[in-house]
C-alpha cells in the first residue's frame, strides 16, 4: 500500500519512511547526570518540534535547564519549556 501505513503495522511500531529508508527516532530527556528519565520512540519522519512538548510533559519533575539541538527549537517548544519550568 503506497502513501500510508502498511498492513504490517508501521504506525504502531514507530517506523516511518525518510530519505534514508524506514527509520525511528529516540527522543530522550535526562537528569543532570545523564540518567534517562523519559524516552519516547517515534517514526523517523516525525517532526522534533511536534514531539518535544510530549517529551517535556512526561518529565519526572521540574525542568530547570534544557539543552536541545536546533531541530527542537521553535516558539512552541520554548513555551512548553517555560510551562514545564514553572509547574
C-alpha positions in Angstrom: 0.0 0.0 0.0 1.6 3.3 -1.1 1.2 6.6 0.7 0.2 5.3 4.1 0.9 2.7 6.8 1.1 -0.8 5.5 -0.8 -3.8 6.9 2.3 -4.8 8.8 1.6 -2.0 11.3 4.3 0.6 10.7 2.3 3.2 12.5 2.1 1.1 15.7 5.8 0.3 15.6 7.2 3.9 15.4 8.7 3.2 11.9 8.5 5.9 9.3 9.9 6.5 5.9 12.5 9.1 5.5 15.3 9.8 2.9 17.4 7.0 4.4 14.6 4.4 4.3 12.5 3.2 7.2 13.7 4.7 10.4 12.8 5.5 14.0 13.8 8.3 16.4 14.5 8.1 20.1 13.7 11.3 21.9 15.2 11.4 25.4 15.2 13.6 28.5 17.9 13.1 31.1 18.7 14.4 34.5 21.9 16.5 35.1 23.9 13.3 35.5 22.8 12.0 32.1 20.5 9.3 33.5 17.4 8.8 31.3 14.1 10.0 32.7 12.0 9.9 29.6 12.4 8.0 26.3 9.9 8.4 23.5 10.1 6.4 20.3 8.6 8.0 17.1 8.7 7.3 13.4 11.7 8.7 11.6 9.7 11.1 9.7 8.1 12.7 12.8 8.9 16.3 13.5 11.1 17.0 16.5 9.2 20.2 17.2 5.8 18.5 17.5 7.3 15.7 19.7 9.1 17.9 22.2 6.0 19.0 24.1 5.1 15.4 24.7 8.6 14.6 26.0 8.6 17.6 28.3 5.1 16.7 29.6 6.5 13.4 30.8 9.3 15.0 32.8 9.5 13.3 36.2 9.8 16.6 38.0 10.6 20.3 37.5 12.7 21.1 34.4 15.4 23.6 35.4 17.7 23.5 32.4 17.0 22.4 28.8 19.6 21.8 26.1 18.4 20.6 22.7 19.6 20.7 19.1 18.2 23.0 16.5 15.6 20.5 15.4 13.7 21.1 18.6 13.9 24.9 18.5 10.6 26.7 18.0 8.3 29.0 19.9 6.0 26.1 20.8 8.9 24.2 22.3 10.1 27.3 24.2 6.5 27.8 25.5 6.3 24.2 26.6 9.7 24.5 28.4 8.5 27.6 30.3 5.3 25.8 31.3 7.3 22.8 32.5 9.7 25.0 34.4 7.1 26.9 36.3 4.7 24.0 37.0 
